[in-house]
Amino acid sequence: MRSLLTLEKGQIYNLLEKSYDNWQDADKHKKDWLTYDNEVFDNPLTIGKCDAVTYDGDVPIGFVSWDPRNHPGFVIIGHNCILQEYIEKGFGKFQIKYACNLFMKQGFELVRVSTGSDLFFNPARKMYESVGFIRREAYRNDGPDMIYYEMLLKD
């Protein structure tokens, strides 16, 4: 696992675009993904420190990002993506476990995440539940319907 800052500008956007390539609502989010890509590099000491990239050899295949501003109460996982060809091969589980171990070491008590409720996000929901996240509620976002998860962190 490495920092997103090891990537070049545009690669974060490309990972998101490719990860969500088969999602019917992907086009609605591309502007936000491009903004996030720029924010990581424009804010290396804040946003640029709250992420980890998963590699297969030397190839970046996904990443996880988080918002730590509610420390020590809880941390919120933001982007969490894996390229389509790597889904259900253990990389997503490895990535989320890595992040949760890091959160535990940093003293967080709880981790929160949300994901889409449509069929495209079924692998993500299965992965979150398999590592111990508990489904809390579904809600309507500005875009797709979402499902909210939480997990208590323990030493």
C-alpha positions as CSV (number, residue, x, y, z in Angstrom):
1,M,0.0,0.0,0.0
2,R,1.3,3.4,-0.9
3,S,0.0,7.0,-0.8
4,L,-2.1,8.5,-3.6
5,L,0.7,11.0,-3.9
6,T,2.8,8.3,-5.5
7,L,0.5,8.5,-8.5
8,E,0.4,11.2,-11.1
9,K,-2.4,13.7,-11.5
10,G,-5.1,12.1,-13.5
11,Q,-4.4,8.5,-12.3
12,I,-6.9,8.9,-9.4
13,Y,-9.6,10.0,-11.8
14,N,-8.7,7.1,-14.1
15,L,-8.9,4.5,-11.2
16,L,-12.4,5.8,-10.3
17,E,-13.5,6.0,-13.9
18,K,-12.4,2.4,-14.7
19,S,-13.7,1.0,-11.3
20,Y,-17.2,2.4,-12.0
21,D,-17.1,1.8,-15.8
22,N,-20.2,-0.5,-15.7
23,W,-22.2,1.6,-13.3
24,Q,-25.2,3.3,-15.0
25,D,-24.7,6.5,-13.0
26,A,-20.9,6.9,-13.5
27,D,-21.1,9.8,-15.8
28,K,-22.9,11.9,-13.2
29,H,-19.9,11.7,-10.9
30,K,-17.0,12.2,-13.3
31,K,-16.7,15.9,-12.5
32,D,-16.5,15.2,-8.8
33,W,-13.8,12.5,-9.4
34,L,-11.7,15.0,-11.4
35,T,-12.1,17.6,-8.6
36,Y,-11.0,15.0,-6.0
37,D,-8.0,14.0,-8.1
38,N,-6.9,17.7,-8.2
39,E,-7.7,18.2,-4.4
40,V,-5.3,15.4,-3.4
41,F,-2.4,17.0,-5.2
42,D,-3.4,20.6,-4.2
43,N,-3.6,19.6,-0.5
44,P,-0.8,17.0,0.0
45,L,-0.6,17.6,3.8
46,T,-4.3,17.0,4.4
47,I,-6.3,15.2,1.8
48,G,-3.1,13.7,0.3
49,K,-2.3,12.0,3.7
50,C,-5.7,10.3,4.0
51,D,-5.5,7.5,1.5
52,A,-3.8,4.3,0.4
53,V,-3.3,2.8,-3.0
54,T,-3.5,-1.0,-3.6
55,Y,-1.1,-2.4,-6.1
56,D,-0.8,-5.7,-8.0
57,G,2.9,-5.7,-8.6
58,D,3.7,-2.2,-9.9
59,V,0.2,-1.6,-11.2
60,P,-2.2,0.6,-9.1
61,I,-5.5,-1.3,-9.0
62,G,-7.6,0.7,-6.5
63,F,-7.5,2.9,-3.5
64,V,-9.3,3.9,-0.3
65,S,-9.6,7.4,1.2
66,W,-10.9,8.7,4.5
67,D,-11.9,11.7,6.5
68,P,-10.3,11.7,9.9
69,R,-11.7,15.0,11.2
70,N,-13.9,13.4,13.8
71,H,-11.0,11.8,15.7
72,P,-11.1,9.9,18.0
73,G,-14.9,9.2,17.7
74,F,-15.1,8.0,14.2
75,V,-13.5,8.0,10.7
76,I,-15.5,8.1,7.5
77,I,-14.3,6.1,4.5
78,G,-14.7,8.1,1.3
79,H,-13.6,6.7,-2.0
80,N,-13.0,2.9,-1.9
81,C,-12.6,1.4,-5.4
82,I,-11.0,-1.6,-7.1
83,L,-10.6,-2.0,-10.8
84,Q,-13.4,-4.3,-12.2
85,E,-11.0,-7.1,-13.3
86,Y,-9.8,-7.4,-9.6
87,I,-13.2,-7.5,-7.9
88,E,-13.9,-10.5,-5.8
89,K,-10.2,-11.6,-5.8
90,G,-9.5,-10.4,-2.3
91,F,-7.9,-7.0,-3.1
92,G,-10.9,-5.0,-1.8
93,K,-10.9,-6.9,1.5
94,F,-7.2,-6.5,1.8
95,Q,-7.5,-2.7,1.1
96,I,-10.3,-2.2,3.7
97,K,-8.6,-4.3,6.3
98,Y,-5.4,-2.3,5.8
99,A,-7.3,1.0,6.3
100,C,-9.2,-0.3,9.4
101,N,-5.9,-1.5,11.0
102,L,-4.5,1.9,10.4
103,F,-7.6,3.6,11.9
104,M,-7.3,1.4,15.0
105,K,-3.6,2.3,15.4
106,Q,-4.6,6.0,15.2
107,G,-7.1,5.6,18.0
108,F,-10.4,5.7,16.2
109,E,-13.3,4.0,17.9
110,L,-15.6,3.6,14.9
111,V,-15.5,3.5,11.1
112,R,-18.3,4.5,8.9
113,V,-18.9,3.9,5.2
114,S,-21.7,4.1,2.7
115,T,-22.2,2.4,-0.7
116,G,-24.8,2.3,-3.3
117,S,-27.9,0.1,-3.0
118,D,-28.2,-1.0,-6.6
119,L,-26.9,-4.3,-8.0
120,F,-23.6,-2.8,-9.2
121,F,-22.5,-2.3,-5.5
122,N,-23.4,-5.9,-4.4
123,P,-19.7,-6.9,-4.3
124,A,-18.9,-3.9,-2.1
125,R,-21.7,-4.7,0.3
126,K,-20.6,-8.3,0.5
127,M,-17.0,-7.2,1.2
128,Y,-17.9,-4.7,3.9
129,E,-20.1,-7.3,5.6
130,S,-17.4,-10.0,5.4
131,V,-14.9,-7.9,7.3
132,G,-17.3,-7.0,10.1
133,F,-19.3,-3.9,9.0
134,I,-22.9,-3.8,10.2
135,R,-25.6,-2.4,8.0
136,R,-27.3,0.5,9.8
137,E,-29.8,2.1,7.4
138,A,-30.5,3.0,3.8
139,Y,-31.0,6.6,2.7
140,R,-31.5,8.8,-0.3
141,N,-28.5,10.8,-1.3
142,D,-28.3,13.6,-4.0
143,G,-27.7,10.7,-6.4
144,P,-28.3,7.0,-5.9
145,D,-29.9,5.3,-2.9
146,M,-27.2,4.5,-0.4
147,I,-26.6,1.9,2.4
148,Y,-24.8,3.0,5.5
149,Y,-22.5,0.7,7.5
150,E,-20.5,1.0,10.7
151,M,-17.9,-1.1,12.4
152,L,-16.5,-0.8,16.0
153,L,-12.7,-0.9,16.0
154,K,-11.0,-2.9,18.8
155,D,-7.4,-3.7,19.7
